[in-house]
Amino acid sequence: MYKFINNVRNDQKTLEHSFSFPEISNLYSKKELENFPREILLYVKGCGNPVKSSKIIKGEKILDLGSGIGLDCLIAAKFTGKNGSVTGIDISPEIISKSQDIVKKTRFKNIIFKLGTIQNINEPDASIDLVISNCVINAGYKKIDRVFEEIFRVLKPKGRFIISDIVPVNEKGNLSEFQTIKSISSYINSIKKTGFTSIEILEEKKYHPQYISLTIKAIKSYD
Ligand SMILES: C[S@@+](CC[C@H](N)C(=O)[O-])C[C@H]1O[C@@H](n2cnc3c(N)ncnc32)[C@H](O)[C@@H]1O
């Protein structure tokens, strides 16, 4: 069943970009997906599973950049519980409206979806415990330094991010029309420049001949 759904996702995606997304069953376990409306799986466009390694503590305030249909928001909401919150930000009014419709069909009251951009995040300074993002920053936005500066600004001291993203396999990767960063080391340098510490690559997978999917964690230092 997952394979069929993935084909539908990739038919939609082919119209926008030149790569296909990993199988959903390669990213999420059945347990993570249980009890969510099945239609959500048609719209998932991630390349990793940032929540899996995020060790969310109850009550945390979580922000998902480029939340899309909101699957990662739903998974995160289970962990943070009713005293925490999850905010999904996306640039597309259509996807925001769709994700709002879907969340109404679930039991979660601690998720909101807001129209906005990852380069000008409409959240106060030092207000977020955890930023997640799945296949958005290098996949779609040209100035990734700006995005990491914004993530740094909104995180509380000792706050963390866990981001899944793609980089081309080599500098000549033909995904160049929508990717700024061409190598893992340039990606890490962009994060370091912003002031993040304890940068770790949690997962590095090649789901596709032309790109590598990374899941990276970093912490906003004390000062
Ligand atoms: C590849 S999809 C990933 C969606 C979602 N994270 C997931 O895992 O299914 C990229 C998403 O980022 C959004 N997006 C692209 N550029 C953006 C920007 N500059 N600011 C906010 N959202 C953006 C798109 O509308 C789309 O929903």
The ligand as an SDF file (V2000), in Angstrom:
LIG
                    3D

 27 29  0  0  0  0  0  0  0  0999 V2000
    9.2860   19.1120   -0.1920 C   0  0  0  0  0  0  0  0  0  0  0  0
    7.9460   19.8350    0.6540 S   0  0  0  0  0  0  0  0  0  0  0  0
    8.1510   19.1770    2.3090 C   0  0  0  0  0  0  0  0  0  0  0  0
    6.9050   19.2720    3.1090 C   0  0  0  0  0  0  0  0  0  0  0  0
    6.9330   18.6250    4.4940 C   0  0  0  0  0  0  0  0  0  0  0  0
    8.0190   19.1230    5.2970 N   0  0  0  0  0  0  0  0  0  0  0  0
    6.9610   17.1230    4.4220 C   0  0  0  0  0  0  0  0  0  0  0  0
    7.8710   16.5090    4.9980 O   0  0  0  0  0  0  0  0  0  0  0  0
    6.0460   16.5420    3.8300 O   0  0  0  0  0  0  0  0  0  0  0  0
    8.5160   21.5140    0.8740 C   0  0  0  0  0  0  0  0  0  0  0  0
    7.4990   22.4230    1.5540 C   0  0  0  0  0  0  0  0  0  0  0  0
    8.1540   23.6610    1.8510 O   0  0  0  0  0  0  0  0  0  0  0  0
    7.3100   24.7430    1.5100 C   0  0  0  0  0  0  0  0  0  0  0  0
    8.2010   25.8840    1.2150 N   0  0  0  0  0  0  0  0  0  0  0  0
    9.0170   26.0410    0.1490 C   0  0  0  0  0  0  0  0  0  0  0  0
    9.7010   27.1960    0.2400 N   0  0  0  0  0  0  0  0  0  0  0  0
    9.3080   27.7780    1.4010 C   0  0  0  0  0  0  0  0  0  0  0  0
    9.6550   29.0010    2.0670 C   0  0  0  0  0  0  0  0  0  0  0  0
   10.5470   29.8280    1.5390 N   0  0  0  0  0  0  0  0  0  0  0  0
    9.0600   29.2730    3.2460 N   0  0  0  0  0  0  0  0  0  0  0  0
    8.1330   28.4090    3.7910 C   0  0  0  0  0  0  0  0  0  0  0  0
    7.7700   27.2470    3.2100 N   0  0  0  0  0  0  0  0  0  0  0  0
    8.3520   26.9340    2.0350 C   0  0  0  0  0  0  0  0  0  0  0  0
    6.4950   24.2340    0.3210 C   0  0  0  0  0  0  0  0  0  0  0  0
    5.2760   24.9400    0.1650 O   0  0  0  0  0  0  0  0  0  0  0  0
    6.2980   22.7670    0.6770 C   0  0  0  0  0  0  0  0  0  0  0  0
    5.1130   22.5600    1.4290 O   0  0  0  0  0  0  0  0  0  0  0  0
  1  2  1  0
  2  3  1  0
  2 10  1  0
  3  4  1  0
  4  5  1  0
  5  6  1  0
  5  7  1  0
  7  8  2  0
  7  9  1  0
 10 11  1  0
 11 12  1  0
 11 26  1  0
 12 13  1  0
 13 14  1  0
 13 24  1  0
 14 15  1  0
 14 23  1  0
 15 16  2  0
 16 17  1  0
 17 18  1  0
 17 23  2  0
 18 19  1  0
 18 20  2  0
 20 21  1  0
 21 22  2  0
 22 23  1  0
 24 25  1  0
 24 26  1  0
 26 27  1  0
M  CHG  2   2   1   9  -1
M  END
$$$$
